[in-house]
Amino acid sequence: MKTALLTGGTGGLGLATARYLVEQGWQVYAADNNREALAKLEDEQGIKPLFMDVTDRQSVGQAYQQVAEEIDRLDGIVNFAGILRIGSMAEMDEAQLQLLLNINVLGTFRVNQEFLPLINSGKGKGRIVNISSETGWQSGGPFNGAYAMSKHAIEGYSDSLRRELMFLNIPVIKVQPGPFKTDMVASIDSNFTQAADHSQFFSRHLTRIKELAIKEQDKAHSPRLLASVVHTALTAAKPKAAYSVKPDPARCLLEYFPVRWADALLRAVIGK
């Protein structure tokens, strides 16, 4: 039986992937810092709830010790842990930005570094799957700068790690989801509303983007689709370096425009 560690294991995408992997015969450690949500998973066959706060190196180390006492290798690490913050980069509270980067970027770094011995086991080489985003390869959009920063960082980190761990025969794979139905997507309304209420300069623009974003939520895809791609990344004989999964067509099209045209279009749509 293959075994994987998933961070953000009680969230929408993480839990859907954990359950999908179990259906495929895997055993999954679903790691999260939400003890109440973890408790609800205790009776699910194939899923082992694991408390871990990715912002705390000691907590990550304790989680590693717990797993290492039970198994001698991991076939995969999948880093889902992440949060979203909406707001202007000119006005965002520094503590909020630090928290986002601590979870989305440094959390991934800590987990991969701590659990590497189980991936690099003498009994077989596992794989590392880092969940990026379509935002990771697209130009940063207005009022989504903090999240874009974190996912651009994940892209650069993953590429460097892949080119290091290839010497150990350990694949490192990026998965770049577009819009999927999760609690993060469902929180867009409240995130934009809060940002607009606290903005001195961009309240009107944030409200306009919120209207557009809410309309786009109906186009979000099923988390099970993303789970199947993660499974492919973990099992393919020759995995790709990156898997783009259902990116938003309009955002992709914007990347092919000259920068001045793209900026002018955003100004026209958001500023009207």
N, C-alpha and C positions, 0 to 999 in steps of 0.2 A: 504494500500500500504506500503510495506516495504521500508526502506530507508537505504542507505549505503554511507559512506564516503570513497573515494579512493584517496590516495596520488599518485603523479606521474600520474595524471588522463589524461594528454594529450599525454603521451608516448605510445609506441606501445602496450605493454601488458596492461597498465592501461586503455587506451581508448577502446581497444577491450573488456576488461572486463566490463567497464561501459556500453557499447552498448549492450553487451550480457545480463547484468542484467536488463536493460530497457526492452529488449525483453521478459524477464520473469516476467515483471510487477513491477519491482522495480523503485524507484526514487533514483538518484545517484547525490551526490555532487562530482564533479570531481575537485580535488584540485591540483594546480600546481603553480609554480612561473613564468611561461611563459605566460605573459599577451596576447601576440599576438595569441598564440595557444588557450588560453581560450576564446578569443573573437570569434573564429570560431565555438565554441560550443554553443553560446548563443541561436541559433535557433533550436538546437536539442531537440526534445521532450523527457522529462524524465531526461535530464542531466542539472544540475545546475553548471555552472563553478564557481569555488571558488579560489580566489587568496590566496596562502599560501606558505611561504618560510619555509621549515621544519628546516632550520638551525637557525632560528630566533624565540626565544620563544615568543616575542611580536607579531610577525606575526601569529604564531600558535594560540595565545590567541585571537587575533582579529578575526581570522577565526572561532574560537569556538563561540564567542559572536554572530557573524552573523548567524551561523547555529542554535544556541540555541534560537534566537529570532524568528525563523521560525518553528522549530519543538521541541517537548519535549522529543524525544528519537531517538536513532539510533539502527538499527537492526544489523549493521555491520560496522567495520572499516577494510579496506584492505590497507596495506602499501606496495605500489609499488615503491615509490620514491627511486631512487638509481642511481649511476653512476659507470662507469668502468674506471680504470686506469691500464695501462700495464707498467711494468718496474721492474728492479731488486730491491729487498729490500736493497741491498748494495749501491744503487745509487739513489733511488727515492728521489725527493725533498720533504722535510718534510711538506711543505705547501700543496702539492697535497695529501699526505696521510691524513693530518688533514681534508681536505675538504671532501675526500671520507668517512672517518669515521663519520664526522659530519652529512653528509646526510644519509648514509646507516644505521648507527647504532643510533646515537643520535637523528636523525630526527624521526625515528620510536618510540624511547622512548618518545620524546616530544609529539608527536601526540597522542599516546595511553594514556599518563598521562593527557593531557589537555582535551581530549574528553571522558574520562572515565565516568563522570557524566551522559552523554547521553546514554552510553552503560548500565550503572547501574541504569537505570530509574526504578522508582517504577511501571511503566506501562508495564514492560517487560524487560527481560535481552537480550542484544545483544551479538555479538561475535566479536572477534578480530582475523584477519587473517594477519599474517606476512609473506611476501614473502621472503623466503630464497633462496636457490639455491642448485643444486647438489654439488656445491663447498662447501656448508656449512657442509656436512657430509663426504666429501672426503678429503684425505690428500692434503695439499696445493701444488700446482704445481709451477714449475719455472716461474718466471716473472708474476705470477698472485697472488702474495702474498698479496697485498693490498686488493684486492677484496675478497680473501679467508679469510683474517683477519676479514673483515666486516661481512661476512656470517657465519663464525664460531661464532662470537659474537651474531648475530641474533639467532642462534640456542640455545646458552646458555641462552640468555635473554628470549626467548620465553618459554623455558622449565620452568625457574624459575617463569615467570609471570603466566604460566598456573597453576602451583602448588600453586600459591597465590590466583588467581582469582577463582579457583575452589570452594573456600569457599564462594564466592559470586554467585556461579552458572553461571559464565561467561566463556564460552569455549575460549581458546586461541589455534589457529591452525597454524601450519607451512605448507607452500606450497613450495616445492623444485623443481623448474623447471630445466630441462635440456636445450638444445639449442632450442631457438624459434626465429622466424623471427621478429627482432626488429631493431630499429635504433642503439641500443647498439651493437648488433651482426654485423650490417653493418659497424660499425666504427672500427672493429678489424684491418683492413688493415692500416688505418691511425694511430691508436694507436700504433701498433707494429713498423711502420715505424718511427714515432716520437721517440719512445723509443730507437730504434736501432741507430738513428742519434745522440742521446745524451749519448750513453753508451760508456764508456771507455774500458770495459772488455768483453761485451757480445753482441756486434753488430751482429756477425755471428750467434750466437745462436738465437737471437731474430728474425733475418731474416728467419732462418730455421723454427721456430715455426709459424711465420706468413704464410709461404707457406702451412704448414699443416692445420692451422686454416682456411684459405681461402677455402681449399678443403672441409672442414667439414661444411661450411655454407650451402651447398646444402641440407644437412641432417636436417637443422633446421625445426621445426614444426610450424604449424599455431597457432597464438595467440588465436584463438577462442577455441582451444582445452584446453588451460590453463584456459581460462575464464570459461569454463564449470566446471572445477575442483574447481575453486574458488566458483562458485555458489553452488556446492555440499557441500563444507566446510561451507558455510553460512546457508545451509538449512537442511542438514542431521539431522535426529533425534538424532543420536549418532555419531557425527563427530569424525574422527580419530585425533590423536594428530599431525600427519604429513601425507602429501600427496606427494609422489614422482611422478613427472610427466615427463615421457620420458627422463630419464637420458641417457647420452651418454654411450653406451655399453662398449667401450674400456676403458673409465675412470673408470667405475664400476669394470671391470675385474682387473684393476691395483690394486684396493683396496684389492683383495684377494691374491695378491702375497706377499711373505715375503718382508720386506722393502728393503733389500739389492738387491733382484731381481728387484723390481720395479725401484729403483734408477739406477741400471745398464742398464735396458731397456731404461729408459729416456735418459741416457747418450749416449747410442748407437744410438738412433733415432735422438736426437737433436744435438749431437756433431759431427755427420758424415759430 
